[in-house]
């Protein structure tokens, strides 16, 4: 099966649609599938519920989809660094399901493992637990969290072979493997494509069975959210 598509737009064609539940990998601007996000914006799909740790920054990453109002709801753990995200939420223009960061990661991991729900102590006694089932184990109270199984997952990896076996680079791995395993359809943007067999089996971070489509983006922008400069002494 040929999983390699000639462009991000072609990789999304026939897969994305209005009203979908979608997971997008990345943490801030680290490891975001920027070409796929741009193609998603250009596709015009709307009323999306997007699972992502945050929503990029103003004018880049998922921030672009907030500007075009293609997202109706975010399932996230962090709103900071994006003024438009904050503004839409506070104005009641965007639904937001705040989720503790570790719980969000586990919701995706469990979804990919076929586990429909799990219990955690995180959030007990706070608004996170409101309306959810509580249960006692060994004298401690836990809250039940439902797993997430997105219709489509958009993922960034460093390298893929033509069978879809993936390698991630350093901290850009972040939420990407969990998003990839959870998606019913997973589309991956990569910086390098190699022949099947070129990646040693024990160097594969995610097996190709989870990957449905691949797009090659050899020149990602890789913006920095905040640049801090320290002056040299005596300069």
N, C-alpha and C positions, 0 to 999 in steps of 0.2 A: 504494500500500500504506500502510495506517495503522500507523505504528510506535509511536504514543503510547498508553500503557496508563494506566488510571485510578488505579492504585496499585502500589506495589512488589510486593505480594503477587500481584497479577494478572500483573505482568510476569514473575515467576518461575514461574507456574503452567504445568505441562506441559513445563518445560525442565529444572529441577533434579531430581536423583535421587541416591540413596545411591551412594557409591563413586566419585563423579566427580572428575576432575582439574579444578580451578577456579583461575583467576587473579583476583586482586583488586587493583585499582589503589590508588595512594596511597603516601605516604612518611611513616611515623609516623602522625599524624592529619591530615596535609595532603593534601587531595584524595582522601579515602576515601569510598566510596559508602555512607554510614551508613544510609540508609533501606533500601537493598537488603540490607545485612548484617543489619539487624533483621528484615527479612522472611525472610531465609534461616534465621535462628535459629528464627523462628516456624513455618517450614515443617516442621521436624523432621527434615530430611535428615541423614544421618550417614555416618561413615567417609569423610569428604572428604579429599582431598589438595589443599592450598591453596598456590598460588604467590603470594607477596607479600613485599615487601622485609622486612617485620617483621609483627608481629601486633597492632598497635595498642597499647593500654595496658590495664591491669586494668579490666574493667567497661565498656569502650567499644571500638568498632570490632571487629576480629576477636577481641579479648579476650573478647567475649561468647560467641563460638562455642567458645573454649577452655573457658570455664566450664561450658558445657552438654555438653562432650565430643563435639561433632559433627565435630571435626577429628581425624583419625588421624595425619596427616603434614603438616609444613610444609616448603616449599622456600623458604628465606629466606637473607638475608645478615646479619641482625641480630636478636638476641634481647633486647637491653637494653630498659628501660622497662616490661617486662611481667613481673612476678614470677611469675604463674601459668604463663606460657610457659616461663620458666626452671625452675620447680619441676617441671612435667610432664616436661620433657626430661631433667633430671637424675635423676628418679625412674624413668625408663624407660617412662613412660606415653604419650609422644608421640614419634613418629619425626621426625627432623629431617635434612634434606639441606642442609647449609651450603654456600652458593654465593657466591663473591665478587660484590660488588654489580654491577660492570660486566659480568661474565659472565652474571649473572641477567638484566640488561637485554637483552643480546645474544641470550640463549636465546629470549626472547620475540620480539624483533625478527626474528630469523632464522626462527622458527616462522611468523610472519605473512608472511614473504617466500617461504615454500616451500623454505627451506634446511634440510635435515634435521640437519646437524651442521657444526661449524666448528672450527678449531684456534686456540688462544690460548696465550701464554706464562704467563698468570696461573695460579698454582697449581702450576706445575712444581716438583718437588722437595718438595712438601708432601703432606699427607693428602688434599688436594683432588684430586690426580692418581692416587690409589691405585685400581687396577683399571681404569684408562682407557687407551686407546691413546695412545702417545707417538710422535711422528714428528719427524724432523729436516728443517728448511728453512734453507738458507743457513748451515749450521753452528750453528743454534740449535734447541733442543728445544721442542716445542709439545705440548700435551695436547688431545685431541679432546673436545669437549663436544657432547652431543646437544641439539637445540633442543626447545622446549616448545610444544605445541599443546593448550591446555586445551579441555575439553569446553564449558565456559562461562566467559566473562569478565564480571566485574562492574566497571564503570568509572564514575568521576565526571568530569563536564565542567561547565563554567560555562553554556554556552548551546548549544542545538540548534535547528535548524529541523525542520520536520515530515518532512523526508526523511532526517533523521539526520546531516546535516553538523554537525560539532562545532567549538566553540571552547573552549579551556582557559584558565584564568586563572593567569598567572604561574607560581610554583613548584608549584602544584597540578597542573600538567601531568605532572610526574615520570614514574612508570611507566605512567600511564594510556593514552597512545597505543599503546605497545608491547603492553600487555595487550589492548587493543581489537582490534588487527590480528591477534593470535595466536589469539584465541578462535574456535572453530567456531560458537558463538552468543555474541553480545555484547549485553549489556543495560546501558544507560547511564542514570545518574541525573543530572539537570541542574537548575540553579537557574532557568533561563529557557528558554521555548520560543517561537520566532518562526515566522512563515510562511516557507515555502520561497522562497528568493530574497532574503530580508531580510539575509542575511550575504553580504558581497561575496566573490566567489570567491577572491581572494588573501588573505582573512582566515580562510579555513577551515583549521583545523589537522588535521582528520581527515575524509576523505570519508565520506558516509553509506553507501557500499557495505559498509562494515565493521560497520554498526550494524543490529541486528535489532529491538530493542525499546527504548523510551524511557519513563522515568517522571519526572514533574515533582515535585521537592522544593523548594518556594519558600522554606522556612525551615530550612535546615541548621543544626545546632548549632555546628559549627566550634569544638571545644574546643582549648585550648592545652595541650600536653604539660607544659611547665615554664614557670612565670611568674617572672621575675626582676624585683625592684623595687629601684631605687636611690634612696636617700633624698637629698633636696636638702640642700646644704650649709647648716648653721645651723638646720636644722629639728629 
